[in-house]
Amino acid sequence: MKNRIDTAVILAAGKGTRLRPYTFDVPKGFMEVGGEKLVERSVRLLKENGVKNIIIGTGHLHEHYEKFAEANGLQTFLNPDFATTGSFHTLICGQALIQDDFFLLESDLLYHSEAIKSLQEHESSDVILCSGFTESNDEVYVEAEDGYLKNLSKKKDELNSVDAELVGIWKISKDFYNILKTHHKEAHDAESKDYEIAIADTHHPVSVKKVDELVWCEIDNPEHLERAKEKIVPKLD
């Protein structure tokens, strides 16, 4: 298959403060939902969709991911400044291991395998996966123009149009990652910003792939966790 991706990077450095007490002893990706840890499910779905090289960017309670990676043939890298930096900085910390086009995922996602399949089959080299509106609280909205990412924000009034919702799964080319590395060196707010804001700030052309009825959720707080168990898990394969 053209442009087939066999590498994935999972960003998993965050402290998960809004999920305490669940995240006192384990990172967010180790929360068990539907009988499977979030990171276990992501790794399984990635492998089922042809991804062989899985890299996890760690920080908070990184020992858990390192042990998991060793047991499952994965790789990890550490953001030593995870407590004071954002997810964009974590992504750049992995540059020694990230050598090819890759899928980029957040660690706190629960999603149907169609999410990875739809990006694996997409012809574009750089793609943002979006869904219809979940009304799940704490959404990131996406503005698209001519099929490409124009802007994104948690505030609808900051966008000229609200066309979709960010899922938190991307396809990123090696060339675009090099652009992001340059942006990290030059942007005054590089260490503090989230990776998705950095992507939008580069104004690099990123195709929007919208799967309206995609079954997925992000788990950032106890409300999200309950919604995942009650509404999302029953719909997953």
C-alpha positions as CSV (number, residue, x, y, z in Angstrom):
1,M,0.0,0.0,0.0
2,K,1.2,3.4,-0.9
3,N,2.5,5.5,2.0
4,R,1.9,2.7,4.5
5,I,3.0,3.7,8.0
6,D,4.8,1.2,10.2
7,T,5.8,3.6,13.0
8,A,3.8,5.2,15.8
9,V,4.6,7.6,18.6
10,I,2.4,7.7,21.7
11,L,2.7,10.9,23.8
12,A,2.4,9.8,27.4
13,A,4.4,12.2,29.5
14,G,1.6,14.1,31.2
15,K,0.9,14.0,34.9
16,G,-2.9,13.5,34.5
17,T,-3.7,15.8,37.4
18,R,-7.4,16.0,36.5
19,L,-7.7,12.2,36.9
20,R,-6.4,12.0,40.5
21,P,-6.7,9.8,42.5
22,Y,-6.5,7.4,39.6
23,T,-3.2,8.7,38.4
24,F,-1.3,8.9,41.7
25,D,0.2,5.4,41.2
26,V,-0.1,4.9,37.4
27,P,0.0,7.2,34.4
28,K,-3.1,7.8,32.4
29,G,-2.3,5.2,29.7
30,F,-2.5,2.5,32.4
31,M,-6.1,3.1,33.3
32,E,-8.1,0.0,32.6
33,V,-11.3,0.6,30.6
34,G,-13.3,-2.3,29.2
35,G,-10.9,-4.9,30.6
36,E,-7.9,-3.5,28.9
37,K,-5.4,-0.7,29.7
38,L,-5.6,2.2,27.3
39,V,-2.0,1.8,26.2
40,E,-2.5,-2.0,25.7
41,R,-5.4,-1.3,23.4
42,S,-3.6,1.3,21.4
43,V,-0.6,-1.0,20.9
44,R,-2.9,-3.9,19.9
45,L,-4.8,-1.8,17.4
46,L,-1.6,-0.3,15.9
47,K,-0.1,-3.7,15.4
48,E,-3.3,-5.0,13.8
49,N,-3.1,-2.2,11.3
50,G,0.5,-3.0,10.3
51,V,2.4,-0.8,12.7
52,K,5.5,-2.6,13.9
53,N,7.7,0.1,15.5
54,I,5.9,1.7,18.5
55,I,7.6,4.5,20.4
56,I,6.3,5.9,23.7
57,G,7.3,9.4,24.9
58,T,7.3,9.2,28.7
59,G,7.6,11.5,31.7
60,H,5.3,11.1,34.7
61,L,5.7,7.6,36.3
62,H,7.8,6.7,33.2
63,E,9.0,3.4,34.8
64,H,5.6,1.9,34.1
65,Y,6.0,2.5,30.3
66,E,9.6,1.4,30.3
67,K,8.6,-1.9,31.9
68,F,5.7,-2.3,29.5
69,A,7.9,-1.5,26.5
70,E,10.5,-4.0,27.4
71,A,7.9,-6.7,27.8
72,N,6.3,-5.9,24.4
73,G,9.2,-5.0,22.1
74,L,8.5,-1.3,22.1
75,Q,10.8,1.7,22.5
76,T,10.6,4.7,24.9
77,F,12.1,8.1,25.3
78,L,12.0,10.4,28.3
79,N,11.0,14.1,28.5
80,P,13.0,14.9,31.7
81,D,11.2,18.2,32.0
82,F,7.7,16.8,31.7
83,A,6.5,18.6,34.8
84,T,7.2,22.1,33.3
85,T,6.8,21.5,29.5
86,G,4.0,20.7,27.1
87,S,3.4,17.8,24.7
88,F,5.2,19.5,21.8
89,H,8.4,19.4,23.8
90,T,7.8,15.8,24.5
91,L,7.4,15.1,20.8
92,I,10.7,16.8,20.0
93,C,12.5,14.8,22.8
94,G,12.0,11.7,20.7
95,Q,13.9,12.9,17.6
96,A,16.7,10.4,18.0
97,L,14.2,7.5,17.6
98,I,11.7,9.1,15.2
99,Q,13.3,8.5,11.8
100,D,10.3,7.7,9.5
101,D,6.8,8.8,8.8
102,F,4.6,8.0,11.8
103,F,1.2,8.0,13.5
104,L,1.0,10.3,16.4
105,L,-1.3,9.5,19.2
106,E,-2.2,10.7,22.7
107,S,-2.0,8.2,25.5
108,D,-5.5,8.9,27.0
109,L,-7.6,7.8,24.0
110,L,-10.1,5.0,23.7
111,Y,-11.0,4.4,20.1
112,H,-12.3,2.0,17.4
113,S,-9.8,0.4,15.1
114,E,-11.3,2.4,12.2
115,A,-9.3,5.4,13.5
116,I,-6.0,3.9,12.6
117,K,-7.3,2.1,9.5
118,S,-8.7,5.4,8.0
119,L,-5.3,7.1,8.4
120,Q,-3.4,4.1,7.1
121,E,-5.5,4.2,3.9
122,H,-5.3,8.0,3.4
123,E,-3.2,9.1,0.5
124,S,-1.9,12.3,2.1
125,S,1.4,12.3,4.0
126,D,0.2,14.6,6.7
127,V,-3.3,14.1,8.1
128,I,-5.4,15.1,11.1
129,L,-8.1,12.7,12.2
130,C,-11.4,14.3,13.1
131,S,-14.9,13.2,14.1
132,G,-18.3,14.6,14.4
133,F,-19.2,16.5,17.5
134,T,-19.2,14.3,20.7
135,E,-20.4,16.9,23.2
136,S,-18.2,15.2,25.7
137,N,-16.9,18.4,27.3
138,D,-13.3,19.8,26.9
139,E,-13.4,19.3,23.1
140,V,-10.9,20.8,20.6
141,Y,-12.7,22.1,17.6
142,V,-11.3,22.1,14.1
143,E,-11.6,24.7,11.3
144,A,-11.0,23.3,7.8
145,E,-10.5,25.1,4.5
146,D,-10.5,23.3,1.2
147,G,-10.0,20.0,2.9
148,Y,-7.0,21.2,5.0
149,L,-6.5,22.2,8.6
150,K,-6.9,25.9,9.0
151,N,-7.0,26.3,12.8
152,L,-8.1,24.6,16.0
153,S,-9.2,25.8,19.4
154,K,-11.2,24.8,22.4
155,K,-13.2,28.1,21.9
156,K,-15.6,28.1,19.0
157,D,-15.6,31.9,18.8
158,E,-11.9,31.8,17.9
159,L,-12.6,30.0,14.7
160,N,-14.2,31.2,11.5
161,S,-16.1,27.9,11.1
162,V,-16.4,24.9,13.3
163,D,-16.2,21.9,11.0
164,A,-15.1,18.9,13.1
165,E,-13.6,17.8,16.4
166,L,-10.0,16.8,17.0
167,V,-9.5,13.1,17.9
168,G,-5.8,13.2,18.9
169,I,-4.5,10.8,16.2
170,W,-2.4,12.1,13.3
171,K,-0.3,11.0,10.4
172,I,3.0,12.9,10.3
173,S,5.6,12.7,7.5
174,K,9.3,12.8,8.3
175,D,9.6,16.0,6.3
176,F,6.9,17.6,8.4
177,Y,8.5,16.4,11.6
178,N,11.7,18.2,10.5
179,I,9.6,21.4,10.1
180,L,8.3,20.9,13.6
181,K,11.8,20.5,15.0
182,T,12.8,23.8,13.4
183,H,9.7,25.4,14.8
184,H,10.6,24.1,18.3
185,K,14.0,25.8,18.0
186,E,12.6,29.1,16.8
187,A,9.2,29.6,18.7
188,H,9.4,31.5,21.9
189,D,6.7,29.4,23.5
190,A,7.9,26.0,22.1
191,E,8.5,24.4,25.4
192,S,5.1,25.2,26.9
193,K,2.7,24.7,24.0
194,D,0.7,21.6,23.1
195,Y,1.8,19.7,20.1
196,E,-1.5,20.3,18.2
197,I,-1.1,24.1,18.6
198,A,2.5,23.8,17.3
199,I,1.2,21.8,14.2
200,A,-1.4,24.5,13.5
201,D,1.2,27.3,14.0
202,T,3.5,26.0,11.3
203,H,0.8,26.5,8.7
204,H,2.0,23.4,7.0
205,P,-0.7,21.7,4.8
206,V,-2.4,19.0,6.8
207,S,-5.3,17.1,5.3
208,V,-8.5,16.8,7.4
209,K,-9.9,13.2,7.5
210,K,-13.3,13.4,9.2
211,V,-15.0,10.1,10.3
212,D,-18.4,11.4,11.4
213,E,-19.5,8.4,13.4
214,L,-16.1,7.4,14.8
215,V,-16.4,5.7,18.2
216,W,-13.8,7.3,20.5
217,C,-13.2,9.4,23.5
218,E,-10.5,11.1,25.4
219,I,-10.2,10.5,29.1
220,D,-9.0,13.6,30.9
221,N,-11.1,13.6,34.1
222,P,-13.5,11.4,36.1
223,E,-16.5,12.5,34.0
224,H,-14.7,11.4,30.8
225,L,-13.9,8.1,32.5
226,E,-17.5,7.4,33.4
227,R,-18.7,8.3,29.9
228,A,-16.1,6.0,28.4
229,K,-17.3,3.0,30.5
230,E,-21.0,3.7,29.9
231,K,-21.2,5.0,26.3
232,I,-18.0,4.1,24.5
233,V,-17.0,0.6,25.6
234,P,-20.3,-1.0,24.5
235,K,-19.8,0.3,21.0
236,L,-16.2,-0.9,20.5
237,D,-15.3,-4.1,18.7
